[in-house]
Amino acid sequence: MARQQERARRTRAALVEAAAIEFAKRGYAAASVNTILEGSRATKGAMYFHFQSKEELARAILTAAMEMFTDVTDQWLKRTDLEPFQLLHGLVLDIATLFRTNVIVQAEFRLIIEPEFYADVKSGAGQVWGRSAFEFATRAKAEGLLREGVEPEKFTRVLAASLAGQRYMADLTSQSGDLALWFEEALEVVLEGMASSDWIENFHREGWATVESYLRE
């Protein structure tokens, strides 16, 4: 029984990974179930034992991506050893790493910009890290690190749009540069416009702190 359960677990994981590769490459509508089966080395019967449809496979990927984002953001939110913007910087770099190295996350991003999954944007993985960014912005405001008149909601909304735009343009133009650098640049531009003058002065003098990633490449 234990051996059968392990085999079933591996088959399911292989199907999810193969589907993620296919969705990330072709999108949902154009994704081929046959290609997913070839990539996973699973039979059609095995696939339909675990997933009733291609949509169920896609939703499994959305769930897996949310779990990954939750795990990373929770690690950063636990920290209090650095000021909020330094911690947000570390989180942003880890998000960039996920986008660059993790096919589940890459597939999730491709799925939520397609019509079939527009509604999932409101509850998707992006909302997980967005709530974390809002928490850091709230801490920053309490510590006087945001410019007068700037609210955490505004800061988070502008930052999220900037990072999503960088990620989308990287795909649209097939750019092969450093996504972490582009995310860092987007964060710096937002901070230049919204952080307090004291924070900006200190940042210009000392720059970003060196923090270790929570991701293993």
Buried (B, 14 or more C-beta within 10 A) or exposed (E): EEEEEEEEEEBBEBBBBBBBBBBBBEBBEEBEBEBBBEBBEBEEEBBEBBBEEBEEBBBBBBBBBBEBBBEBBEBBBEBEEBBBBBBBBBBBBBBBBBBBEBBBBBBBBBBBBBEBBEEBBEEBBBBBBBEBBBBBBBBBBEEEBBBEEBEBEBBBBBBBEBBBEBBEEBBEEEEEEEBBEBBBEBBBEBBEEBBBEEBBEBBEEEEBEEBEEBBEE
